[in-house]
Amino acid sequence: MPGEGRGGFFMTLLLGVAGAVLGGFLATALGLGDPIDEFFDLSTWVAAVAGSLVILFGWNAIRERT
């Protein structure tokens, strides 16, 4: 996610991994494919990136308020 990271490298990494896991769970729950099907499957990467962006966007929005 572009812009100044307020949490540093490790916080961004942890939030990105959490978002990727969340994206996988949501994609499976919504029936948008099986993200665990294959590692190089496009749906796996789209779900992981989308989940990571949602988590990072939320984190940045919360950090801006404080």
Buried (B, 14 or more C-beta within 10 A) or exposed (E): BEEEBEBEEEBBEEBBBBBBBBBBEBBBEEEEBBBEEEEEBEBBBBBBBBBBBBBBEEBBEEEEEE
